[in-house]
Amino acid sequence: PADKIDVVTSQTWQVPLPEITWTIKQQLIAHAAHISRELQDNLWLDAVEIKREKCDEENAFYDPESKQITVCDEMIDALTKYGQKESEDVAIQEEIAVNSTLFFLMHELWHAYIDLYKLPITWKEEDVADQIATYLILTLNKDNSYNMVMDGAFSFYEFSQQNPNIDDGILSDVHSIDKQRFYNIACRLYGA
């Protein structure tokens, strides 16, 4: 089906996004398949199945039992709204939504690889996935890497505005605070 793609049979990441005859959600899943294949080809990592579905929450996640990444329609919708907030130009809105979603997909791919290869990590897994996603986007996708990472970082900043009150539940979560994730990624991009 169009909302589920076996990434093993996809083309590489260097192929441009499909024509806009598809919905943006289908474009994102197809482009994510390109990224997964590029990682498989260049780093000899196994491809991971990526699917899109309605989840009733703004999320993207890796399921260690099924070995699949799910991108929730609600997450793509939220990132699309973020793009609309940033620009009136439809092409820029779509680019922001695509870049942000692809950053989140790279983040989830690294959760998958940490699980599949039992990779040791020395910090919070969420932060490690952000770090590796940032590094690999900058390494593998030279054409749009800066924008992809910054759009991903700014989406964390945007999400942080939804929850301005910080309590113990947020501070003890496995995720760093969204605004903190924004600054961490921006600093890595800058080279700090």
C-alpha positions in Angstrom: 0.0 0.0 0.0 1.0 3.6 -0.5 1.3 4.3 3.2 3.7 1.4 3.9 6.9 0.8 2.0 9.5 -1.9 2.3 12.6 0.1 2.4 14.8 -2.7 1.1 13.4 -2.2 -2.4 13.6 1.6 -2.4 15.9 3.9 -4.3 18.8 5.8 -2.7 18.5 9.0 -0.7 20.2 11.0 -3.5 17.1 10.6 -5.7 14.9 13.8 -5.5 11.6 13.8 -3.8 8.8 12.2 -5.9 6.6 14.6 -7.9 3.9 16.4 -6.0 1.2 14.1 -7.5 1.4 12.3 -4.1 0.3 13.7 -0.8 3.0 15.1 1.3 2.6 12.2 3.7 3.3 9.7 1.0 6.3 11.8 -0.1 7.8 11.7 3.3 7.5 7.9 3.7 9.0 7.4 0.2 11.9 9.8 1.0 12.4 8.1 4.3 12.8 4.8 2.4 15.5 6.5 0.4 17.3 7.5 3.5 17.1 4.0 5.1 18.4 2.5 1.8 21.3 5.0 1.7 22.3 4.0 5.3 22.1 0.4 4.3 24.3 0.9 1.2 26.9 3.2 2.8 27.0 1.9 6.4 26.0 -1.7 5.9 23.1 -1.3 8.2 19.9 -3.3 7.8 16.9 -1.6 6.3 14.1 -0.9 8.7 10.4 -0.9 7.7 8.8 2.5 7.9 5.0 2.9 8.0 2.6 5.8 8.3 -0.7 5.6 10.3 -3.2 7.5 12.4 -2.1 7.2 16.1 -4.2 9.8 17.9 -1.0 11.6 19.0 1.8 13.7 17.5 4.5 11.1 17.4 7.0 9.0 15.5 8.4 5.9 17.2 10.3 2.7 16.8 8.7 -0.5 18.0 11.4 -3.0 19.1 8.9 -5.9 19.0 7.9 -5.4 15.3 11.2 -3.8 14.3 9.2 -1.0 12.6 9.1 2.7 12.7 5.7 4.3 12.7 5.2 7.9 11.7 1.9 9.2 12.9 -0.3 11.3 10.6 -0.8 13.7 13.5 3.0 14.3 13.7 3.2 15.1 10.0 0.1 17.4 10.4 1.7 19.2 13.4 5.0 19.7 11.4 3.0 20.9 8.4 1.2 23.4 10.6 4.6 24.5 11.9 5.7 25.1 8.3 2.6 27.1 7.6 3.3 29.2 10.6 6.8 30.0 9.4 6.0 31.0 5.8 3.2 31.9 3.5 5.0 30.3 0.5 3.6 26.8 0.0 6.9 25.4 -1.3 8.7 26.6 1.8 5.9 25.2 4.1 6.3 21.8 2.4 10.1 21.9 2.7 9.9 22.7 6.4 7.4 19.9 7.0 9.5 17.4 4.9 12.8 18.4 6.6 11.4 18.3 10.1 9.8 14.9 9.5 12.9 13.5 7.9 14.9 14.6 10.9 12.5 12.8 13.2 12.7 9.7 11.0 16.5 9.7 11.2 16.2 10.0 14.9 13.9 7.0 15.0 16.2 5.0 12.6 18.9 5.3 15.2 16.6 4.0 17.9 16.1 1.0 15.6 19.9 0.5 15.0 20.7 0.9 18.7 18.2 -1.9 19.3 19.0 -4.1 16.3 22.7 -4.0 16.8 22.7 -3.7 20.6 24.9 -0.6 20.3 26.2 0.7 23.6 25.3 4.2 24.5 26.7 6.4 27.3 23.9 8.9 27.7 20.2 9.2 27.3 19.2 7.2 24.2 17.0 10.1 23.0 19.9 12.5 23.0 22.2 10.0 21.4 19.6 9.4 18.6 19.5 13.2 18.1 23.3 13.4 17.9 23.7 10.6 15.4 20.8 11.8 13.3 22.4 15.3 13.1 25.8 13.9 12.3 24.5 11.6 9.5 22.3 14.1 7.9 25.2 16.5 7.7 27.4 13.7 6.4 25.1 11.9 3.9 22.9 14.6 2.5 25.1 17.6 1.6 22.6 19.4 -0.5 19.9 20.2 2.1 21.6 19.0 5.3 21.7 22.4 7.1 18.1 23.2 6.5 17.0 19.6 7.4 18.8 19.8 10.8 17.7 23.3 11.5 14.1 22.6 10.6 14.2 19.5 12.9 15.7 21.6 15.7 13.2 24.4 15.3 10.4 21.9 15.4 11.6 20.9 18.9 11.5 24.6 19.8 8.0 24.9 18.5 6.9 21.8 20.5 8.5 23.4 23.6 6.1 26.3 23.2 3.1 24.0 23.7 4.3 23.1 27.2 5.9 26.1 28.8 5.4 24.9 32.4 8.2 22.6 33.3 7.4 20.1 36.1 9.1 17.1 37.7 7.4 14.8 35.1 9.0 16.6 32.2 12.4 16.8 34.0 12.4 13.1 34.7 11.3 12.0 31.3 13.6 10.0 29.0 13.5 12.9 26.6 15.4 16.1 27.2 13.2 19.2 27.3 12.2 20.1 23.7 13.8 23.6 24.0 17.0 21.9 25.3 17.0 19.5 22.3 16.7 22.6 20.0 19.8 24.2 21.5 21.8 21.0 21.6 21.1 20.3 17.9 21.7 23.9 16.9 25.1 23.9 18.7 26.1 20.6 17.1 25.2 22.1 13.7 27.3 25.1 14.5 30.2 22.9 15.5 30.3 23.5 19.3 
